[in-house]
């Protein structure tokens, strides 16, 4: 029951649990709360429950689908955060940018690569969350938002989490081996970041920077998977922009936990910036837009791409201007809205690339072959 309530609170982005439970040292604060089994009317899981019916209708929300899965499987799905797919989207979208930028002028991106990287994003995000929860199992018990995570509450043992991690990494390796040798080496190089990121919050106020370096590796890998190697004049500005983007959304995300983080001694950019958060985020936004502009210039993007970049700037401005860092619900809403930014850029790249004219040399070569 504690795990169910934890998921409900996390899904709604609320910090409504009584903080006295944390001060009392309760490892499972949700145990003190009672809810109907499988959620009640209006449940954030997207499930309805009718008293006495014993039936649970299928929901097509991510959280609802996870809750509809067989009981023994649910802790593993929650460990992968499949009930909260926003993190998977934020990992996957930089891959789509890079793959789309690498497409030939006038062509759609490679749909096979998009699907392959989508599979890899699900697996690697799950592996990263597993590693994070293994490192943080003692911290998670003391933080209201994370106290119901499967390892923290004992639903999954340390040995089981190791086995599960091995399975996820093995499947991710199979995806990686579908790429060229350059991309295989490049992808393998990111594993050190995946493993060490959870430790950064113990030693620096900039763990969000390390997360940015990790989460945006696909901005490099997507291009190399299509072209065979990286064009650094395009890939580095795109990667830099992704890192700046992560600093924006994950700083907002970290403001949800800042009180608990201060109690247990965990560091974050939210604590580092504090009341100056809006100014820092504004600076990161300008840097992100500049990086996107440089990447667009270096790959000869068209006006549709820059229209999308302008829309992203407007979205970021609204997001930062209306942010209330003292309201966890607002922080969660702003954080999840960053998926829109990722899609805006993806659409801008694709439409901008379709607007390009094909290389006359290539068209002549095709005509000659015909």
Wavefront OBJ file of the C-alpha trace (Angstrom):
o trace
v 0.000 0.000 0.000
v 2.913 2.347 0.725
v 4.206 1.825 -2.784
v 0.793 2.673 -4.293
v 0.493 5.946 -2.350
v 4.080 6.849 -3.250
v 3.309 6.424 -6.940
v 0.178 8.534 -6.620
v 2.037 11.411 -5.002
v 4.942 11.220 -7.441
v 2.665 11.053 -10.465
v 0.777 14.163 -9.433
v 3.938 16.048 -8.598
v 2.662 16.928 -5.152
v 4.430 17.151 -1.846
v 1.252 16.750 0.162
v 2.586 14.120 2.581
v 2.904 15.466 6.097
v 6.505 16.453 6.664
v 6.209 15.401 10.305
v 6.463 11.824 9.023
v 9.938 12.567 7.698
v 11.033 14.256 10.900
v 9.749 11.257 12.834
v 12.121 9.090 10.774
v 9.388 6.998 9.217
v 10.859 4.932 6.363
v 7.410 4.299 4.910
v 5.407 7.473 5.555
v 2.756 6.397 3.089
v 1.792 3.516 5.338
v -0.063 5.980 7.516
v -2.405 6.871 4.667
v -5.306 4.789 3.456
v -6.625 4.676 -0.092
v -8.947 2.297 -1.907
v -7.141 -0.594 -3.596
v -5.981 0.137 -7.157
v -6.839 3.831 -6.772
v -10.163 5.565 -6.399
v -12.283 7.904 -8.446
v -10.110 10.608 -9.897
v -6.948 8.623 -9.253
v -3.855 10.059 -10.966
v -3.176 6.562 -12.230
v -6.058 6.950 -14.626
v -7.879 3.978 -13.066
v -11.379 3.902 -11.665
v -12.391 1.601 -8.843
v -15.880 0.566 -7.954
v -16.462 -0.541 -4.399
v -17.333 -4.191 -4.148
v -16.816 -4.871 -7.834
v -13.261 -6.139 -7.534
v -12.730 -5.097 -11.159
v -10.009 -2.830 -12.398
v -10.543 -1.508 -15.935
v -7.520 -1.184 -18.162
v -6.040 2.303 -18.445
v -3.866 3.405 -21.315
v -1.877 5.890 -19.244
v 1.656 4.727 -18.469
v 0.970 4.547 -14.739
v -2.313 2.747 -15.348
v -0.699 0.145 -17.583
v 1.999 -0.542 -15.007
v -0.644 -0.918 -12.298
v -2.517 -3.352 -14.539
v 0.542 -5.572 -14.966
v 0.937 -8.806 -12.955
v 1.802 -8.093 -9.314
v 5.292 -9.654 -9.283
v 6.255 -7.637 -12.375
v 5.116 -4.242 -11.115
v 8.119 -3.441 -8.857
v 10.498 -3.993 -11.775
v 8.429 -1.803 -14.091
v 8.381 0.910 -11.446
v 12.122 0.507 -10.935
v 12.514 1.275 -14.664
v 10.127 4.250 -14.154
v 7.867 2.955 -16.913
v 5.003 4.500 -14.967
v 6.683 7.912 -15.437
v 7.837 8.009 -19.070
v 8.833 11.682 -19.071
v 12.444 10.739 -18.299
v 12.547 8.341 -21.236
v 11.280 11.077 -23.544
v 13.928 13.513 -22.292
v 16.609 10.899 -22.971
v 15.223 9.932 -26.373
v 14.488 13.343 -27.892
v 18.140 14.475 -28.297
v 18.664 11.253 -30.263
v 15.830 12.212 -32.613
v 17.340 15.666 -33.145
v 20.663 14.225 -34.180
v 19.210 11.502 -36.399
v 16.985 14.061 -38.134
v 19.796 16.557 -38.676
v 21.840 13.788 -40.281
v 19.107 12.969 -42.809
v 19.724 13.782 -46.456
v 18.248 17.114 -47.672
v 14.606 16.772 -48.633
v 14.263 13.427 -46.821
v 12.578 12.190 -43.659
v 14.797 10.848 -40.857
v 15.650 7.161 -40.791
v 12.621 5.539 -39.132
v 14.548 2.351 -38.375
v 17.149 4.322 -36.428
v 14.454 6.299 -34.622
v 12.801 3.071 -33.464
v 16.139 1.489 -32.555
v 17.149 4.495 -30.457
v 13.681 4.548 -28.881
v 14.179 0.985 -27.693
v 17.640 1.876 -26.428
v 16.272 4.902 -24.561
v 13.742 2.781 -22.670
v 16.412 0.242 -21.714
v 19.128 2.724 -20.757
v 16.773 4.951 -18.818
v 15.626 1.853 -16.938
v 19.221 0.823 -16.309
v 20.125 4.315 -15.152
v 17.193 4.402 -12.726
v 18.168 0.988 -11.394
v 21.733 2.136 -10.783
v 20.470 5.359 -9.202
v 18.157 3.520 -6.809
v 20.863 1.033 -5.874
v 23.218 3.868 -4.940
v 20.478 5.902 -3.217
v 18.492 3.214 -1.399
v 19.346 4.681 2.039
v 18.682 8.268 0.939
v 15.409 7.321 -0.740
v 13.986 6.045 2.537
v 14.372 9.529 4.030
v 12.834 11.565 1.204
v 9.050 11.772 0.980
v 8.875 11.653 -2.819
v 11.154 8.616 -3.143
v 10.350 6.613 -0.016
v 8.098 4.205 -1.940
v 10.648 3.209 -4.593
v 10.899 -0.577 -4.935
v 14.433 -1.003 -3.580
v 13.888 1.479 -0.736
v 10.804 -0.365 0.542
v 12.307 -3.829 0.007
v 10.103 -4.971 -2.867
v 13.303 -5.745 -4.789
v 16.475 -6.986 -3.092
v 19.985 -5.800 -3.913
v 20.762 -9.108 -5.619
v 17.556 -8.980 -7.676
v 18.341 -5.418 -8.756
v 21.819 -6.512 -9.905
v 20.332 -9.322 -11.965
v 17.708 -7.001 -13.428
v 20.360 -4.407 -14.232
v 22.407 -7.048 -16.020
v 19.393 -7.997 -18.127
v 18.689 -4.400 -19.127
v 22.311 -3.694 -20.028
v 22.514 -6.917 -22.046
v 19.480 -5.929 -24.100
v 20.861 -2.405 -24.513
v 24.112 -3.911 -25.763
v 22.169 -5.840 -28.388
v 20.695 -2.546 -29.600
v 24.121 -0.907 -29.632
v 25.616 -3.761 -31.664
v 23.156 -2.943 -34.450
v 25.152 0.257 -35.107
v 28.483 0.853 -36.870
v 31.785 0.329 -35.069
v 32.360 4.040 -34.460
v 28.948 4.324 -32.788
v 29.478 1.176 -30.738
v 32.671 2.636 -29.257
v 31.014 6.028 -28.751
v 27.985 4.477 -27.062
v 30.112 2.312 -24.765
v 31.995 5.430 -23.647
v 28.828 6.810 -22.064
v 28.524 3.940 -19.576
v 30.949 5.564 -17.130
v 28.670 8.614 -16.941
v 25.604 6.420 -16.392
v 27.281 4.654 -13.464
v 28.847 7.682 -11.762
v 26.059 10.240 -12.139
v 24.150 9.137 -8.997
v 27.282 9.780 -6.906
v 27.619 13.390 -8.017
v 24.897 14.676 -5.710
v 27.108 13.631 -2.788
v 30.148 15.643 -3.850
v 29.023 18.636 -5.940
v 26.199 21.131 -6.254
v 26.246 20.491 -10.018
v 24.939 16.922 -10.447
v 22.519 18.300 -13.047
v 25.507 19.139 -15.249
v 26.683 15.525 -15.125
v 23.135 14.387 -15.872
v 23.163 16.693 -18.904
v 26.387 15.150 -20.168
v 24.802 11.717 -19.747
v 21.272 12.322 -21.023
v 22.329 14.097 -24.205
v 24.872 11.561 -25.418
v 22.355 10.637 -28.089
v 22.987 14.024 -29.730
v 26.392 12.612 -30.674
v 25.403 9.000 -31.175
v 22.450 9.623 -33.484
v 24.547 11.503 -36.029
v 27.344 8.913 -36.012
v 24.826 6.086 -36.429
v 23.668 7.683 -39.691
v 26.899 9.170 -41.028
v 29.507 6.757 -39.629
v 31.256 9.417 -37.524
v 30.521 12.742 -35.842
v 30.635 16.091 -37.597
v 31.767 18.052 -34.548
v 30.747 21.395 -36.065
v 27.136 20.199 -35.768
v 27.233 17.612 -32.999
v 29.071 19.653 -30.368
v 26.735 22.702 -30.512
v 23.760 20.334 -30.442
v 25.212 18.419 -27.496
v 25.990 21.670 -25.687
v 22.415 22.850 -26.214
v 21.099 19.588 -24.807
v 23.271 19.945 -21.709
v 21.951 23.475 -21.159
v 18.408 22.167 -21.596
v 18.982 19.487 -18.957
v 20.331 22.090 -16.538
v 17.071 23.985 -17.011
v 14.569 21.183 -16.555
v 16.448 19.206 -13.903
v 17.081 22.271 -11.764
v 13.332 22.851 -11.824
v 12.808 19.189 -10.965
v 15.289 19.395 -8.056
v 13.333 22.212 -6.423
v 10.711 19.614 -5.469
v 13.125 17.950 -3.033
v 15.239 20.847 -1.789
v 13.975 20.728 1.800
v 14.582 17.005 2.115
v 17.940 17.350 0.345
v 19.110 19.876 2.929
v 18.135 17.518 5.754
v 20.001 14.484 4.378
v 22.954 16.408 2.910
v 22.317 15.879 -0.816
v 23.462 18.652 -3.182
v 21.785 20.086 -6.302
v 21.722 23.157 -8.510
v 18.367 24.003 -6.911
v 20.170 24.503 -3.592
v 23.097 26.243 -5.296
v 20.932 28.760 -7.175
v 18.122 29.078 -4.600
v 16.341 32.426 -5.092
v 18.555 33.224 -8.088
v 17.201 30.253 -10.017
v 15.314 32.371 -12.552
v 18.463 34.282 -13.534
v 20.519 31.102 -13.922
v 17.825 29.403 -15.987
v 17.590 32.458 -18.218
v 21.318 32.253 -18.861
v 21.109 28.547 -19.685
v 18.222 29.265 -22.063
v 20.206 31.886 -23.985
v 23.152 29.463 -24.231
v 20.847 26.692 -25.455
v 19.332 28.874 -28.174
v 22.772 30.015 -29.288
v 23.970 26.417 -29.540
v 20.928 25.423 -31.579
v 21.495 28.359 -33.916
v 25.138 27.406 -34.466
v 24.178 23.781 -35.151
v 21.545 24.950 -37.636
v 23.958 27.244 -39.457
v 26.613 24.534 -39.714
v 24.211 22.050 -41.291
v 22.533 24.661 -43.498
v 19.096 24.473 -41.934
v 16.159 26.434 -43.333
v 13.793 29.035 -41.878
v 11.403 26.366 -40.532
v 14.143 25.174 -38.200
v 14.763 28.683 -36.873
v 11.021 29.178 -36.437
v 11.044 26.150 -34.128
v 14.056 27.561 -32.262
v 12.157 30.837 -31.764
v 9.133 28.897 -30.456
v 11.429 27.068 -28.033
v 12.732 30.413 -26.811
v 9.180 31.612 -26.175
v 8.324 28.383 -24.352
v 11.401 28.681 -22.137
v 10.667 32.339 -21.383
v 7.116 31.513 -20.302
v 8.282 28.487 -18.343
v 10.889 30.460 -16.386
v 8.786 33.601 -15.918
v 5.830 31.684 -14.430
v 7.893 29.206 -12.381
v 7.199 29.100 -8.650
v 10.151 27.260 -7.119
v 8.343 27.009 -3.786
v 5.449 24.942 -5.192
v 6.417 21.326 -5.981
v 3.282 20.879 -8.095
v 4.266 23.796 -10.318
v 7.845 22.534 -10.560
v 6.571 19.139 -11.723
v 4.298 20.708 -14.335
v 7.100 22.902 -15.681
v 9.485 19.938 -15.720
v 7.133 17.713 -17.712
v 6.372 20.537 -20.164
v 9.921 20.198 -21.479
v 8.806 17.268 -23.573
v 7.026 19.873 -25.702
v 10.340 21.659 -26.257
v 11.921 18.426 -27.447
v 9.106 17.783 -29.901
v 9.174 21.370 -31.175
v 12.821 21.021 -32.105
v 12.314 17.591 -33.661
v 9.465 18.902 -35.832
v 11.509 21.976 -36.740
v 14.466 19.849 -37.837
v 12.328 17.461 -39.888
v 10.304 20.166 -41.652
v 13.384 22.322 -42.117
v 15.221 19.411 -43.689
v 12.301 18.604 -45.988
v 12.369 22.225 -47.169
v 15.975 21.854 -48.270
v 16.693 21.163 -51.887
v 18.530 17.972 -52.646
v 22.173 18.294 -53.644
v 22.252 18.847 -57.472
v 25.266 16.532 -57.762
v 23.355 13.721 -56.091
v 20.299 14.341 -58.303
v 22.469 14.244 -61.421
v 24.050 11.008 -60.253
v 20.619 9.454 -59.771
v 19.500 10.611 -63.225
v 22.678 9.186 -64.762
v 22.053 5.814 -63.109
v 18.531 5.802 -64.453
l 1 2 3 4 5 6 7 8 9 10 11 12 13 14 15 16 17 18 19 20 21 22 23 24 25 26 27 28 29 30 31 32 33 34 35 36 37 38 39 40 41 42 43 44 45 46 47 48 49 50 51 52 53 54 55 56 57 58 59 60 61 62 63 64 65 66 67 68 69 70 71 72 73 74 75 76 77 78 79 80 81 82 83 84 85 86 87 88 89 90 91 92 93 94 95 96 97 98 99 100 101 102 103 104 105 106 107 108 109 110 111 112 113 114 115 116 117 118 119 120 121 122 123 124 125 126 127 128 129 130 131 132 133 134 135 136 137 138 139 140 141 142 143 144 145 146 147 148 149 150 151 152 153 154 155 156 157 158 159 160 161 162 163 164 165 166 167 168 169 170 171 172 173 174 175 176 177 178 179 180 181 182 183 184 185 186 187 188 189 190 191 192 193 194 195 196 197 198 199 200 201 202 203 204 205 206 207 208 209 210 211 212 213 214 215 216 217 218 219 220 221 222 223 224 225 226 227 228 229 230 231 232 233 234 235 236 237 238 239 240 241 242 243 244 245 246 247 248 249 250 251 252 253 254 255 256 257 258 259 260 261 262 263 264 265 266 267 268 269 270 271 272 273 274 275 276 277 278 279 280 281 282 283 284 285 286 287 288 289 290 291 292 293 294 295 296 297 298 299 300 301 302 303 304 305 306 307 308 309 310 311 312 313 314 315 316 317 318 319 320 321 322 323 324 325 326 327 328 329 330 331 332 333 334 335 336 337 338 339 340 341 342 343 344 345 346 347 348 349 350 351 352 353 354 355 356 357 358 359 360 361 362 363 364 365 366 367 368 369 370
